[in-house]
Amino acid sequence: MVHTCCCSACHQEERSGIYNFKLGLDDPYDELESWRGLDCCSWQGITCDLHTGHVVRMDLSGFGYQLFSARNSSSQNFHGLLPLQHLEYLDLSGVDFYSLSIPSELAMLNRLVHLSLADCGFTGRIPSDVHNMSSLKFLDVSGDDGLEGGGDRVVENIAASLTNLTTLDMSWCGVSGTTFSPLVNLTSLSHLYLSHNDFTHQPFPNRMSNLTFLVSLSFQDCGLQGPISSDLLGLPYLRNLYLNDNPDLKVNMSSIVQHSRKLEILDLGRTNVARVIPNSIGNMSSLTFLYLSDNNIEGVLPPTIGSLSRLEEFDLSKNSLRGNIPWKALCGLSKLSRLSLGSNQLNGSLPSTFGNLSSLVVLDLRNNSLSGILPSSLQKLSSLQMLHLEDNKFHGTFLLSLVENFTKITQLFLSGNNFLTVKVNGYWIPKFQLQALDLGSCNMEGDFPLFISTQYAIEHLDLSNNSLSGYIPDWLWDVTYLHNLEFLDLSMNLFDRFNPARIGKNGQHLRFLSLAKKNLHSDIPQSIYEAQLEVLDLSNNKLSGKIFTRFGNFLSTLKMLNLENNLFEGNIPSNFGNFKAMTNQTQSTEILPYNSNSNSSLPYIEKLVIKTKGQFLEYERSLALIRCLDLSNNNFAGDIPLEIGFLIGLRVLDLSRNQLSGKIPNSFEKLVQLESLDLARNNLIGAIPTELQFLTFLSYLDVSQNNLLGRIPQGGQLLTFNASYFSNNEHLCGVQINISCSTSHVSPKSSDDEDASEEEWEEYIWWGMGLGLSFGSGFAVVIGVLCLSKKSRSKCFKIMDDIIVIVDEIVRKKIFC
């Protein structure tokens, strides 16, 4: 709320200071338009004291994040704040100050109680005179990871100077090692956030008992290990504990229940929780949020969970729980808004009382062994926004109109229930607007569902592996209908008609397109080049013709291309080396672009089946790392373009079962992240490049049924492959196939070898001529003297004849050996 003085406008020097501070900011959207006129107390984001008229609060966070930036990297921008000596609250979070050091002017505002500099890009050290800010109780420098010493000295300065702090947020701040130790001396702290820093292999901090007023503690994703210190669990006011994403942190749930019964929020996702949830969990009656996902928890879910009457969010997904879900206990939790039990080994069916969970917003039971018929009481969950029941064993018939009451639903996933038949009324128009719909493998029949044309917000659409038939409607590709569509999978259906020229018209957003196993004929439609695809799967069709020569120039965003098992012919275009997204190496720490916890363009993909290493594998966690090019089982001919070797991010390369000739390019030595290479059943010649032995990630190589020759490289990964991967290459030899190398493994010379021989012949001719000149010049004087003497003339000519014979023999040996 903006307060103005009851007797006069704000003070002139303060108004001028604020205006000068504004001049130092770049405000492209004119958000600070109200900062004009005489009464600065009426300016947006400015608050004045009701009685004195002094400015006591400046808050730029309410305008929107990262809207402002400094015009320059000078601390002069902050001179305008100096007149604000009565300022108590300053929030500049999100303003980009371009690696500027935290200005000393801030330390002169000694009445500040609240200071937020989050994500401002500050670097360097905290001003030495920060001790002047003795009134400061709230400090947020999260996201400023350029502070001096990786945060080490920052922690020491803060702990020594700001002893009255009650809230400190240093998340994403570059703190490392054991530098959090001094913070336990800040005995007034009630909220301490140190998430996403690097305490790798450090034990959980001790002396936490000093922080007797601590209410909230966050050590998310810090690399901590060992047990949680017992003195932390005994803190009397501790209510919120965030320790998730520390996989080496040992957690004893029984100990937490015993010592921290007053906890309200407990997040232990992806830690090392003890194997079984104790029955005593029901004693934590104050819990509102309980997150235990992605651990190794086994056993059954105890029915005492029903005693957590205040529970609002409960996440036990990605564990090894088994047995029946205690629905009688869970259905009594009237406040439950999120229930996530997906990716376990749970069985049983959904009860008729399921509708009692009327507050549910998120229901995730995916990837279990749940069975039975989906109860009609499901339609009572009118608050649902996300429903994930995929990959279970539900059966029977499910009328999609049963979700008619789900007016708020945005995600509906029923795929992978192979005995469930989903039916849709042809003229049904739902009241909701979906963002994601997955009905793959749901035994759907008939025409393409018409109601999808009303889902203008849809981003993810999967209707794969059904028996849908007829015509794929043109509106599916029309940006005026589905303008947000990013993921589209229509593979393995019975569609027999569609307009290929329309593909790509929705290319502004489309990132994933699979039309595999649809018996499609024709060439690749050129309209597809208008899309910005990351994944394109046209495998197992009857597409034919030559690949457009500029294919690689248009689809440079591709990370996965699968054209397997078609009728393509001609050369592989050399500009396949222009797939820029495949030219970057991927790191194991890269954020998954196809994960529901990310903000990616494909947020709903959690797994994908890819043919690699001679078999079909399902990728989940590592999906972001996959770069795949599969052109197998076509009629491609000619040489393998050396430009393929420029795709250094490739993990999977399959060119098998074609008519490719020529040699394996030496440029493949650059494919340093390659895990699977299949070149089998072609007409390749020449030797296997020795450089392939240095591809340390290569775990699958098949070059069988070619015309390769010579010794198989005898080092690195190539020593790990058995004989079958080199079979049917008559002139190959080496320990891998138990054939010793001899002259019989040298093939007749190719035309390239003949060209090389002609060059070598010319080289040897010139070598011989040079040798002759050397002898001539070297012995000219001696021989000349002998030949001029009548007595020795005959002996001279005999020596010359002998020399000529010797030279002739040397030259012949050099050339023909």
PyMOL commands that set and color helices and strands:
alter all, ss='L'
color gray80, all
select helices_A, chain A and resi 12-23+40-42+61-63+75-81+104-108+128-132+148-161+181-185+208-210+230-233+253-259+279-283+303-307+327-330+352-356+376-380+400-403+450-454+474-477+500-502+526-530+551-554+574-578+580-582+623-625+642-646+666-670+690-694+716-720+723-726+735-737+743-745+751-788+793-816
alter helices_A, ss='H'
color red, helices_A
select strands_A, chain A and resi 25-26+46-48+55-59+69-70+89-91+114-116+123-124+138-140+146-147+167-169+191-193+216-218+225-227+240-242+248-251+265-267+272-273+289-291+313-315+322-324+338-340+345-348+362-364+369-373+386-388+393-399+411-413+419-423+436-438+445-446+460-462+467-471+487-489+494-497+512-514+521-522+535-537+542-546+560-562+567-571+608-612+615-619+628-630+635-639+652-654+659-661+676-678+685-686+700-702+707-711+731-733
alter strands_A, ss='S'
color yellow, strands_A
deselect
rebuild
show_as cartoon
